């Protein structure tokens, strides 16, 4: 896949978020921010929540998610 190819079109990836990494389940060029809906290029993905399996565009969006949902319940 060459991004300079005229037939190239960005596509949404499906990702499994882990504690310090993520695994791409379906190839793509970006994921969507759970708060803003903005596309986040995979090479710029920095913020996510493992428990909710959500990506965030920036620290402000991650903080907004924290304010909305709080700290997840402890797993028993």
SULSULDA-V580095 format. One record per residue. RES is the residue in three letters. SS is DSSP state (alpha for helix, beta for strand, coil for the rest). OMEGA is omega in whole degrees, -180 to 180 (999 if undefined). BURIAL is b if it has 9 or more other ideal C-beta (glycine too) atoms within 8 Angstrom, else e. Layout:
res: (RES & RES)
ss: (SS & SS)
omega: (OMEGA & OMEGA)
burial: (BURIAL & BURIAL)
This chain:
res: (UNK & UNK & UNK & UNK & UNK & UNK & UNK & UNK & UNK & UNK & UNK & UNK & UNK & UNK & UNK & UNK & UNK & UNK & UNK & UNK & UNK & UNK & UNK & UNK & UNK & UNK & UNK & UNK & UNK & UNK & UNK & UNK & UNK & UNK & UNK & UNK & UNK & UNK & UNK & UNK & UNK & UNK & UNK & UNK & UNK & UNK & UNK & UNK & UNK & UNK & UNK & UNK & UNK & UNK & UNK & UNK & UNK & UNK & UNK & UNK & UNK & UNK & UNK & UNK & UNK & UNK & UNK & UNK & UNK & UNK & UNK & UNK & UNK & UNK & UNK & UNK)
ss: (coil & coil & coil & coil & coil & coil & coil & coil & coil & coil & coil & beta & coil & beta & beta & beta & beta & coil & coil & coil & coil & beta & beta & beta & beta & beta & coil & coil & coil & beta & beta & beta & beta & coil & coil & coil & coil & coil & beta & beta & beta & alpha & alpha & alpha & coil & coil & beta & beta & beta & coil & coil & coil & coil & beta & beta & beta & coil & coil & alpha & alpha & alpha & alpha & alpha & alpha & alpha & alpha & alpha & alpha & alpha & coil & coil & coil & coil & coil & coil & coil)
omega: (-179 & -177 & 179 & 177 & -178 & -180 & -180 & 173 & 179 & 179 & -178 & 178 & 170 & -171 & 171 & -176 & 179 & -175 & -177 & -176 & 174 & 180 & 178 & 179 & 175 & -177 & 177 & -177 & -177 & 169 & -179 & 175 & -179 & -178 & -174 & -176 & -179 & 175 & 179 & 176 & -177 & -179 & 177 & -178 & -177 & -173 & 174 & 178 & -177 & -177 & -180 & -179 & 180 & 174 & 179 & -176 & -177 & -178 & 180 & 178 & 177 & 178 & 177 & 177 & 178 & 179 & -179 & -169 & -179 & 180 & -179 & 179 & 178 & 179 & -179 & 999)
burial: (e & e & e & e & e & e & e & b & e & e & e & b & b & e & b & e & b & e & e & e & e & b & e & b & e & e & e & b & e & b & b & b & b & b & b & e & e & e & b & b & e & b & e & e & b & e & b & b & b & e & e & b & e & b & b & b & b & e & e & e & b & b & e & b & b & b & e & e & e & e & e & e & e & e & e & e)
